[in-house]
Amino acid sequence: MTERATAVAPAPDRPSPPARRRGTGRPGRGASLRARWRRDRSLLLMTVPAIGLLAVFHYVPTLGNVIAFQQYNPWDGVVGSPWVGLYQFERLFTDPRFWNAVGNTLVIASVQLVFFFPVPIALAILLDSVLSRRMRLVLQSIVYMPHFFSWVLVVTLFQQILGGAGLISQSLRGAGYAPLDMMTNPDAFLMVVTSQMVWKDAGWGTIIFLAALAAIDQNLYESAAVDGAGRWRRMWHITLPGLRPVIVLLLILKLGDILNVGFEQFYLQRDAFGSGVSEVLDTYVYHQTLVTGNFSAGAAAGLIKGVVGLVLILIANKMAHLMGEHGVYRRS
């Protein structure tokens, strides 16, 4: 009896095997990495060309910022050019033309942020409200088209309409009034360049917002309509909250790019309006580098732009986190 009981007695408990990673079936970190590589290798290989282009045309040239601390001479190269420390930055900070360019850039960027940034949002909402699909496609094609025009063509078109010999001035002369020349009036510069940007790029900017509107659940609109909500209340309580993450993200990127308002648009009109109102940081860097040959001063100004943009992105992203939005990135 004792031997039988002993034979059928349960075996003592053994220690359970170590926990395995979920989804891999294998213990250890190395196995997890190999499993993820097997799962995602096709997607990772597809990103190799993009990473290569980014490294060659963005990260490697970033090393050239070292000439901002040198008296760079193209004949001596980076290695042979003398080291001057912060001299180029001190020279920039004491140059009134630099501060004039900074002030013009900030004013132009602020005006564009107030008057240009909301236009694609409103335009996307209006296009989304068009019931006829064919009419919506026609309107989208019309508002997208100016984006593909060069700035030379845009400036020329505005010159032919608002210039001293333009259509409006000729009409005023024919009616016995004084001509209107807005393309050489420094006081009208902000209005002209903002109008040019709205006409050229507002339609193109609606693409992202139209995609965000398409992602909003249509059942929310139907439920709100059943509850008696009108069009404005549906837009305020459904449409705008649905667009808020995209608006916050683009606003953060816009703030980080606030010192980069463009080059070609302002360079083409610099002589007509005068450098006092049309000189921005990009045109200032151009004249400091390619025109005068002072590459170190141009690199110092570009480095300042990059640092200020990075700081503004970090601050705006932190504020987005405090408001409950994801922003550009969020720590897990």
Backbone torsions as a table, in degrees:
resi	resn	phi	psi	omega
1	MET	NA	-39.6	-179.4
2	THR	-69.9	-39.0	179.1
3	GLU	-66.1	-39.2	179.2
4	ARG	-64.7	-43.6	179.1
5	ALA	-63.4	-36.6	179.3
6	THR	-68.2	-33.0	-177.9
7	ALA	-70.3	-34.7	-177.5
8	VAL	-96.9	3.9	179.8
9	ALA	-65.8	141.3	-179.5
10	PRO	-66.2	147.1	179.5
11	ALA	-70.3	149.2	179.4
12	PRO	-62.4	151.6	-179.1
13	ASP	-61.7	136.1	177.1
14	ARG	-105.3	151.4	179.1
15	PRO	-63.9	135.4	-178.4
16	SER	-68.3	148.0	-179.7
17	PRO	-65.6	155.7	-179.1
18	PRO	-61.6	148.4	-178.8
19	ALA	-63.4	142.0	-179.2
20	ARG	-106.3	155.2	-179.8
21	ARG	-69.2	136.0	-179.9
22	ARG	-67.6	132.0	175.3
23	GLY	92.6	-16.3	-179.6
24	THR	-106.2	-33.0	-178.6
25	GLY	76.7	5.3	-178.6
26	ARG	-131.0	140.1	177.3
27	PRO	-78.7	159.5	175.0
28	GLY	96.6	151.3	-177.1
29	ARG	-73.4	-36.5	-179.4
30	GLY	-61.7	-40.7	178.6
31	ALA	-63.7	-37.3	179.4
32	SER	-64.2	-42.4	178.4
33	LEU	-64.6	-40.7	178.6
34	ARG	-65.4	-39.3	179.0
35	ALA	-66.2	-40.8	178.0
36	ARG	-68.0	-33.0	176.6
37	TRP	-66.2	-43.3	178.1
38	ARG	-64.0	-33.8	-178.8
39	ARG	-74.9	-38.6	-171.2
40	ASP	-112.6	10.6	-172.8
41	ARG	-64.4	-32.9	178.8
42	SER	-64.5	-44.8	178.7
43	LEU	-66.9	-38.5	179.7
44	LEU	-66.3	-39.3	178.1
45	LEU	-66.0	-32.7	177.9
46	MET	-67.4	-25.8	-179.6
47	THR	-84.8	-10.1	-176.9
48	VAL	-60.0	-47.3	178.2
49	PRO	-60.2	-40.6	179.1
50	ALA	-65.2	-40.6	178.5
51	ILE	-65.4	-38.8	177.9
52	GLY	-63.3	-44.7	177.7
53	LEU	-63.5	-40.8	179.0
54	LEU	-63.2	-40.8	-179.6
55	ALA	-68.3	-42.5	-175.4
56	VAL	-71.9	-41.1	-172.4
57	PHE	-100.5	-6.3	-179.6
58	HIS	-125.1	-55.6	-173.5
59	TYR	-76.8	-41.8	177.9
60	VAL	-64.9	-45.7	176.5
61	PRO	-62.5	-22.7	177.8
62	THR	-60.4	-29.1	178.1
63	LEU	-63.6	-21.6	178.4
64	GLY	-69.0	-8.7	177.3
65	ASN	-63.9	-9.2	178.8
66	VAL	-64.2	-22.7	-179.5
67	ILE	-70.9	-12.6	174.4
68	ALA	-66.2	-18.2	178.9
69	PHE	-106.3	14.7	179.6
70	GLN	-127.6	166.4	165.7
71	GLN	-96.1	82.2	-167.0
72	TYR	-70.3	135.3	175.3
73	ASN	-127.3	119.9	-177.6
74	PRO	-57.1	-29.2	-178.4
75	TRP	-73.8	-31.8	178.7
76	ASP	-87.8	-22.4	-179.5
77	GLY	78.2	-177.4	-178.7
78	VAL	-67.8	-36.7	-176.1
79	VAL	-72.6	-38.4	-174.9
80	GLY	-90.5	-11.1	-179.1
81	SER	-73.0	140.6	-177.5
82	PRO	-70.2	147.7	179.5
83	TRP	-87.6	127.0	-177.5
84	VAL	-120.6	2.5	177.1
85	GLY	69.0	-126.8	-176.4
86	LEU	-94.7	18.2	-176.6
87	TYR	-62.4	-40.8	-178.1
88	GLN	-65.1	-36.0	178.5
89	PHE	-70.5	-39.7	176.7
90	GLU	-62.9	-37.3	178.9
91	ARG	-67.0	-39.3	177.5
92	LEU	-64.4	-45.6	-175.1
93	PHE	-68.3	-16.8	177.3
94	THR	-102.9	5.8	-179.6
95	ASP	-95.9	115.5	-179.7
96	PRO	-63.7	-27.4	178.3
97	ARG	-66.6	-33.6	177.7
98	PHE	-65.7	-46.1	-179.9
99	TRP	-68.7	-31.0	174.5
100	ASN	-65.2	-40.6	177.8
101	ALA	-66.7	-39.5	178.2
102	VAL	-64.4	-44.4	179.5
103	GLY	-63.0	-44.5	177.9
104	ASN	-62.4	-40.1	180.0
105	THR	-63.1	-45.1	-179.3
106	LEU	-65.9	-39.9	179.3
107	VAL	-65.2	-46.4	-179.7
108	ILE	-63.4	-43.8	-179.8
109	ALA	-64.6	-38.2	178.8
110	SER	-66.4	-42.4	178.7
111	VAL	-64.2	-42.1	178.6
112	GLN	-66.5	-34.7	179.0
113	LEU	-65.9	-35.9	-178.1
114	VAL	-81.8	-42.2	-171.7
115	PHE	-101.6	-19.8	-178.8
116	PHE	-101.4	-40.6	-174.9
117	PHE	-59.0	-41.6	-179.7
118	PRO	-74.0	-16.2	-175.1
119	VAL	-63.8	-47.9	177.8
120	PRO	-60.8	-31.5	178.4
121	ILE	-66.2	-49.7	179.3
122	ALA	-63.8	-39.0	-179.9
123	LEU	-66.4	-38.0	177.9
124	ALA	-66.1	-40.1	178.4
125	ILE	-64.8	-40.5	178.4
126	LEU	-65.5	-43.0	179.0
127	LEU	-65.6	-36.8	-179.4
128	ASP	-69.5	-23.5	-178.9
129	SER	-83.3	-8.5	178.2
130	VAL	-71.8	123.6	-174.5
131	LEU	-76.7	-38.0	-177.7
132	SER	-75.4	121.7	-178.9
133	ARG	-65.7	-39.8	-179.9
134	ARG	-65.4	-42.0	178.0
135	MET	-65.1	-36.7	178.5
136	ARG	-64.0	-41.9	178.7
137	LEU	-64.9	-38.6	178.5
138	VAL	-64.7	-45.2	-179.9
139	LEU	-65.2	-39.8	178.0
140	GLN	-63.0	-41.5	178.7
141	SER	-63.5	-37.5	-179.5
142	ILE	-67.5	-44.3	-176.9
143	VAL	-78.7	-20.9	177.0
144	TYR	-78.7	-29.9	-169.1
145	MET	-56.8	-43.9	-177.8
146	PRO	-60.3	-21.6	-179.9
147	HIS	-61.7	-29.1	-176.4
148	PHE	-87.9	0.1	174.8
149	PHE	-83.0	144.0	175.6
150	SER	-74.9	160.3	179.3
151	TRP	-66.2	-26.9	176.2
152	VAL	-62.0	-44.2	179.4
153	LEU	-67.7	-39.7	-179.7
154	VAL	-64.4	-47.2	180.0
155	VAL	-63.7	-40.0	178.3
156	THR	-63.0	-41.1	179.1
157	LEU	-63.1	-44.3	177.9
158	PHE	-66.2	-34.3	177.9
159	GLN	-65.3	-38.5	179.6
160	GLN	-72.1	-16.5	179.2
161	ILE	-101.5	-46.3	-172.7
162	LEU	-104.8	-4.3	-177.7
163	GLY	-74.5	176.4	-178.4
164	GLY	-64.4	-29.1	176.6
165	ALA	-108.9	20.6	-176.8
166	GLY	-82.2	-175.5	-175.2
167	LEU	-63.9	-44.2	-178.3
168	ILE	-66.4	-42.6	179.7
169	SER	-64.4	-40.4	178.3
170	GLN	-65.6	-37.5	177.7
171	SER	-65.9	-39.9	178.5
172	LEU	-66.9	-39.9	177.8
173	ARG	-63.2	-41.7	179.6
174	GLY	-63.8	-27.2	179.1
175	ALA	-91.5	1.3	177.3
176	GLY	89.6	15.1	179.9
177	TYR	-106.0	167.2	178.1
178	ALA	-71.6	143.8	-179.7
179	PRO	-68.8	159.4	-179.1
180	LEU	-117.1	113.8	180.0
181	ASP	-116.2	96.0	-179.1
182	MET	-90.7	-13.0	-176.0
183	MET	-84.1	-2.3	174.1
184	THR	-127.6	8.9	-178.1
185	ASN	-94.9	112.1	-178.7
186	PRO	-59.6	-30.2	-179.7
187	ASP	-69.1	-22.8	-179.6
188	ALA	-97.3	6.6	-173.9
189	PHE	-61.9	-47.9	-178.0
190	LEU	-61.3	-42.6	-179.9
191	MET	-65.5	-38.8	-177.7
192	VAL	-68.1	-49.9	-176.2
193	VAL	-68.3	-34.0	177.1
194	THR	-68.5	-40.2	177.1
195	SER	-63.7	-39.3	177.4
196	GLN	-62.2	-43.2	-178.9
197	MET	-68.9	-40.2	178.4
198	VAL	-62.2	-45.8	-178.6
199	TRP	-65.5	-35.8	-174.5
200	LYS	-81.9	-44.0	-167.0
201	ASP	-117.5	-4.5	-178.7
202	ALA	-64.2	-42.4	179.7
203	GLY	-63.8	-40.3	179.0
204	TRP	-66.5	-33.2	179.7
205	GLY	-70.0	-13.4	-180.0
206	THR	-76.9	-13.0	-175.4
207	ILE	-60.1	-46.7	-178.4
208	ILE	-64.7	-41.2	-178.1
209	PHE	-71.7	-33.3	174.7
210	LEU	-65.3	-38.2	176.1
211	ALA	-65.2	-38.3	177.8
212	ALA	-67.6	-37.3	177.7
213	LEU	-66.1	-35.6	179.1
214	ALA	-67.2	-22.8	-179.3
215	ALA	-83.6	-8.5	179.4
216	ILE	-76.1	134.8	-179.0
217	ASP	-65.6	123.0	-178.6
218	GLN	-70.8	-19.9	177.5
219	ASN	-63.7	-26.8	178.0
220	LEU	-65.4	-40.9	178.0
221	TYR	-65.7	-40.5	180.0
222	GLU	-65.6	-41.5	178.9
223	SER	-65.5	-40.2	179.3
224	ALA	-66.8	-38.4	178.4
225	ALA	-65.7	-37.0	177.2
226	VAL	-65.1	-35.6	179.2
227	ASP	-77.7	-1.4	175.8
228	GLY	96.6	10.4	179.4
229	ALA	-75.5	132.4	178.4
230	GLY	-80.3	-176.4	-177.0
231	ARG	-63.9	-42.0	-178.3
232	TRP	-68.2	-39.4	179.4
233	ARG	-69.0	-35.4	176.5
234	ARG	-66.9	-38.5	178.5
235	MET	-67.0	-39.6	-176.3
236	TRP	-72.7	-37.6	-173.1
237	HIS	-99.8	-13.2	-178.7
238	ILE	-122.6	-52.7	-173.9
239	THR	-67.4	-54.1	-177.5
240	LEU	-64.4	-42.5	173.9
241	PRO	-61.6	-32.9	176.7
242	GLY	-68.8	-29.7	178.8
243	LEU	-87.5	-12.0	-172.5
244	ARG	-58.2	-44.2	178.5
245	PRO	-60.1	-39.9	179.2
246	VAL	-68.7	-40.6	179.2
247	ILE	-62.5	-43.5	179.6
248	VAL	-63.4	-43.4	-179.8
249	LEU	-61.7	-48.9	-179.5
250	LEU	-67.6	-32.1	177.5
251	LEU	-66.9	-39.3	177.2
252	ILE	-62.7	-46.4	179.1
253	LEU	-63.9	-35.9	178.2
254	LYS	-66.6	-40.0	177.9
255	LEU	-65.8	-37.5	177.3
256	GLY	-68.2	-22.2	-178.9
257	ASP	-105.7	23.2	-171.1
258	ILE	-69.6	-26.4	-179.8
259	LEU	-90.2	5.7	-179.6
260	ASN	-121.3	79.8	-176.4
261	VAL	-88.9	-4.6	179.1
262	GLY	121.5	166.7	-178.8
263	PHE	-123.3	-55.3	-170.8
264	GLU	-62.1	-42.7	-177.9
265	GLN	-59.1	-41.6	-176.2
266	PHE	-84.3	-30.8	178.0
267	TYR	-66.6	-38.1	-179.2
268	LEU	-67.0	-26.3	-174.9
269	GLN	-112.4	10.1	-176.1
270	ARG	-65.5	-44.4	-178.1
271	ASP	-72.9	-31.9	-177.8
272	ALA	-71.0	-44.4	-177.5
273	PHE	-91.7	-19.4	-177.3
274	GLY	98.2	144.2	-177.8
275	SER	-69.7	-17.1	-178.8
276	GLY	-63.3	-32.1	-178.4
277	VAL	-112.2	-20.7	-173.8
278	SER	-105.8	-4.7	179.2
279	GLU	-76.3	117.7	176.8
280	VAL	-115.6	177.1	-174.2
281	LEU	-62.5	-37.2	-178.8
282	ASP	-66.2	-43.3	177.5
283	THR	-70.4	-32.2	176.1
284	TYR	-64.2	-44.4	178.2
285	VAL	-62.6	-39.5	179.1
286	TYR	-60.5	-45.9	-178.1
287	HIS	-72.9	-25.9	178.5
288	GLN	-78.9	-23.3	-175.5
289	THR	-104.0	-69.4	-172.5
290	LEU	-74.0	-28.2	-178.2
291	VAL	-85.1	-50.9	-177.8
292	THR	-93.6	-16.5	179.4
293	GLY	83.1	8.0	179.1
294	ASN	-88.4	80.1	-175.9
295	PHE	-67.0	-30.5	-178.2
296	SER	-67.0	-40.6	178.3
297	ALA	-65.4	-41.0	177.1
298	GLY	-64.0	-39.8	177.7
299	ALA	-66.2	-37.0	178.0
300	ALA	-64.9	-42.4	178.0
301	ALA	-65.0	-40.9	176.9
302	GLY	-65.2	-35.9	178.0
303	LEU	-67.0	-38.2	176.0
304	ILE	-62.1	-42.6	177.5
305	LYS	-58.3	-45.4	-178.7
306	GLY	-64.4	-42.2	-179.1
307	VAL	-66.6	-44.3	179.6
308	VAL	-63.5	-41.5	178.1
309	GLY	-62.8	-41.4	178.4
310	LEU	-63.7	-43.1	179.9
311	VAL	-63.7	-42.0	-179.9
312	LEU	-65.5	-38.2	177.7
313	ILE	-64.2	-43.7	-179.9
314	LEU	-64.0	-41.4	-179.9
315	ILE	-66.8	-46.5	-179.5
316	ALA	-64.7	-37.2	178.7
317	ASN	-66.7	-37.9	177.1
318	LYS	-65.4	-40.5	177.4
319	MET	-65.0	-36.4	176.7
320	ALA	-63.8	-39.0	176.9
321	HIS	-63.3	-39.4	179.3
322	LEU	-66.6	-26.1	178.4
323	MET	-87.4	0.8	178.5
324	GLY	89.9	9.3	179.3
325	GLU	-98.7	160.4	-179.6
326	HIS	-75.8	-33.4	-178.3
327	GLY	72.4	-152.0	179.2
328	VAL	-74.7	-40.2	179.1
329	TYR	-150.9	162.2	178.0
330	ARG	-145.8	133.8	177.4
331	ARG	-70.9	134.9	179.7
332	SER	-78.9	NA	NA
